[in-house]
């Protein structure tokens, strides 16, 4: 009688085991991946810093608020052309958006009009959100975790331009305003609210000061602009000093490098 047992199949390597990687036990690995993968791409593409455009996914070029789409596209093109004047080893003030339609598409499209790199930080949502066709291929990302996506909005950003939007835009704006107000960022971020009529109607900033929930000085944390030229002047004035800071060393990552 043969009591030998058949050989056991090899178990998959942990980092190739889909069942494990999708389990709650691997959540820290998934979170870390959403930090490390964009970091590797930004290093390879030599992206030093960004200007982030926020705004509604619902604003279309030929829709009721189409002027905001056109202005976002024009401003992003202006920003990208200006950024090209800094002849460095790294790319400065790269236009970055949430990667979806509407104002996000307009900004990515404007950057592409000026033949620049442009970033899309997409996220899986049940509606509205899908990558627009104007994102640089190597800088097109898909996130699962909102907080990791927000990290990348803030980490490289030197300025925000916030066009009219809904809950998502308001969430992103106030998150960054809070970080600036509480000095949780080790750098200065210029915040431009585009469309003063819209912003002053939906947010009564003066009332917040009146009731003592913010300080009068907090109104200096942002600027209003109503034309691409006005917004560009604000950005140039604020960022020229930043642009003069010497370039840091950017670790090189070889495209042919293999994991250890």
VEXKOLKOL-101447 format. One line per field, with one value per residue (C-alpha): residue number from 1; x, y, z. Coordinates in steps of 0.001 Angstrom, whole numbers. Example, Ala and Ser with C-alpha at 12.3 -4.5 7.8 and 13.67 -1.06 7.14 Angstrom:
// VEXKOLKOL-101447
i: [1	2]
px: [12300	13670]
py: [-4500	-1060]
pz: [7800	7140]
END
This chain:
// VEXKOLKOL-101447
i: [1	2	3	4	5	6	7	8	9	10	11	12	13	14	15	16	17	18	19	20	21	22	23	24	25	26	27	28	29	30	31	32	33	34	35	36	37	38	39	40	41	42	43	44	45	46	47	48	49	50	51	52	53	54	55	56	57	58	59	60	61	62	63	64	65	66	67	68	69	70	71	72	73	74	75	76	77	78	79	80	81	82	83	84	85	86	87	88	89	90	91	92	93	94	95	96	97	98	99	100	101	102	103	104	105	106	107	108	109	110	111	112	113	114	115	116	117	118	119	120	121	122	123	124	125	126	127	128	129	130	131	132	133	134	135	136	137	138	139	140	141	142	143	144	145	146	147	148	149	150	151	152	153	154	155	156	157	158	159	160	161	162	163	164	165	166	167	168	169	170	171	172	173	174	175	176	177	178	179	180	181	182	183	184	185	186	187	188	189	190	191	192	193	194	195	196	197	198	199	200	201	202	203	204	205	206	207	208	209	210	211	212	213	214	215	216	217	218	219	220	221	222	223	224	225	226	227	228	229	230	231	232	233	234	235	236	237	238	239	240	241	242	243	244	245	246	247	248	249	250	251	252	253	254	255	256	257	258	259	260]
px: [0	1460	1069	2903	950	1028	3259	1667	1420	3601	1813	1820	4270	2527	2935	1383	-1507	-4563	-6796	-4401	-3734	-7466	-8125	-8500	-5135	-3410	-5018	-1726	21	-2643	-2377	1415	1152	-897	2014	4908	3573	2893	6191	8092	6321	6917	10605	10908	9045	11107	8052	9212	5987	2445	-383	-3638	-6938	-10133	-13677	-16907	-16985	-20392	-19300	-19117	-17543	-20869	-23045	-24625	-21329	-19150	-17204	-15540	-14440	-12941	-11221	-9760	-8387	-6912	-5355	-3812	-2261	-844	539	2196	3785	5102	6469	8499	10560	12275	14964	15849	16370	12933	9485	8026	4396	2896	-887	-2550	-6251	-8536	-8349	-12061	-14364	-15544	-13095	-10542	-10644	-10398	-7220	-5522	-6535	-5076	-1770	-1698	-2485	836	2579	3332	3140	-136	-1264	-4578	-5263	-8385	-10525	-13143	-16631	-20111	-20750	-19066	-15455	-13483	-10096	-10219	-8141	-5792	-3638	7	18	2792	1067	-2405	-3263	-6232	-6802	-9043	-8392	-9537	-6977	-4048	-5346	-5593	-2051	-754	-2822	-1168	2345	3673	1371	2635	-759	-4446	-6897	-10426	-13200	-16918	-17842	-19938	-19329	-16052	-14606	-15680	-14186	-10848	-10802	-11527	-9113	-6269	-7436	-7390	-3874	-2664	-4513	-3131	376	472	2281	5991	5575	3433	518	-1204	-4977	-6998	-10804	-11876	-15270	-15779	-19540	-19979	-17722	-19071	-22620	-22155	-19688	-20138	-16542	-17242	-19949	-17391	-15270	-18317	-19261	-15674	-15249	-12267	-9911	-9989	-6431	-7716	-9291	-5735	-5208	-6846	-7352	-10255	-9865	-12365	-10226	-7359	-5081	-5901	-5356	-2071	-780	-1583	215	3264	3622	3326	5418	8312	10120	9396	10780	14071	14751	17636	16666	16925	18556	15910	16719	16917	14979	16071	13172	15011	15473	14103	12701	15060]
py: [0	3335	6019	8751	12009	13865	16952	20237	23006	26004	28856	32125	34807	37236	40206	38162	36807	38779	37310	38530	41911	42662	41594	43898	42597	44245	47660	49233	47876	49324	52715	52659	51733	54882	56856	55001	54544	58271	59149	56893	58426	62010	61262	59630	62498	65025	66878	69275	71095	71734	74214	72461	73293	72369	72774	71066	67952	69121	72337	71690	73786	74529	74415	77188	77882	77252	80488	78889	75918	78274	80369	77294	76072	79484	79933	76454	77170	80450	78761	76038	78475	80588	77527	76633	79804	78186	76140	73605	69864	69486	70596	73528	74389	71456	71716	69067	68208	65514	63952	63939	65931	69529	72057	69275	68408	72086	72586	69425	70419	73916	72511	70174	73128	74576	71214	70727	67811	67612	65447	63707	62293	60306	58358	55673	57119	55816	58722	61581	60564	59074	60079	62834	62419	65366	63868	62984	59186	58674	61061	59521	57963	56121	56276	54301	56331	59946	60888	59621	61539	64677	64094	64301	67405	69137	67683	69086	72079	75650	77124	76263	77741	76899	77295	76984	73499	71368	69251	67786	71173	72676	69737	70128	73905	73857	71005	73059	76307	74566	73248	76722	78434	76011	76128	72368	72867	73608	75893	78722	77874	80589	80085	81760	81604	82036	83668	86167	86441	82689	82386	85439	84208	80662	81401	84445	84813	88161	86536	84039	86977	88787	85815	85267	81791	82926	85898	88891	87985	84632	86525	87130	83398	83593	85910	86442	86534	86943	86687	84404	87465	88529	84995	84698	87956	86742	83453	85067	87586	84904	82225	84198	84123	80403	79804	81401	78814	76532	73150	70220	67001	64690	60996	59308	56107	54103	52888	49585	49167	45882	45247	43592]
pz: [0	-1092	1606	-296	-689	-4011	-4097	-3006	-5586	-4966	-3212	-5178	-4160	-1807	-4158	-7007	-4952	-6079	-3375	-689	-2322	-2491	1097	4139	5394	2422	2732	3967	860	-1428	289	23	-3664	-4302	-2869	-4493	-8030	-8665	-6973	-9387	-12387	-11243	-10814	-14212	-15867	-13861	-12536	-9831	-8952	-10173	-10509	-9669	-11376	-9531	-10869	-11809	-13967	-15222	-16935	-20675	-23412	-25103	-21975	-19860	-18033	-21056	-20547	-17522	-19643	-22232	-19558	-17818	-21131	-21951	-18501	-18502	-21896	-20558	-17442	-19512	-21962	-19067	-17258	-20343	-19878	-16878	-18574	-15931	-15693	-14150	-15318	-13402	-12639	-14536	-14893	-12712	-12456	-11140	-14592	-15387	-17704	-17431	-15976	-15480	-19157	-20087	-18041	-19322	-22833	-22457	-21232	-24226	-26524	-25352	-25863	-22200	-19824	-17917	-15002	-14269	-10795	-11520	-9044	-9495	-8894	-9708	-12106	-13976	-13430	-16307	-17709	-20293	-23483	-22814	-20045	-20651	-20886	-18320	-15887	-15941	-12554	-11085	-7318	-5014	-1857	-1808	822	-1262	-4254	-2087	-873	-4429	-5137	-2182	-2150	-5435	-5750	-5710	-6624	-6915	-9384	-8266	-10810	-9960	-8808	-6498	-3413	-4674	-5598	-2260	-389	-2177	-1719	2004	2649	1141	2753	6126	5570	4617	7482	10078	8553	8027	4735	4688	1671	419	-1857	-3859	-4084	-6837	-6812	-10408	-10945	-8110	-8645	-8190	-5151	-3320	-3852	-2589	251	2485	3607	5276	7416	8700	9831	11262	13438	14512	13029	10945	11285	8981	7970	6655	3747	2553	2000	-1443	-4405	-6797	-10584	-13406	-16532	-17566	-17769	-14203	-12869	-14765	-13286	-9771	-10416	-12022	-9205	-6530	-8209	-9647	-6285	-5981	-9454	-8451	-5741	-6808	-8180	-5788	-6824	-8297	-7838	-11212	-11800	-14797	-16976	-17238	-13503	-12180	-8678	-6223]
END
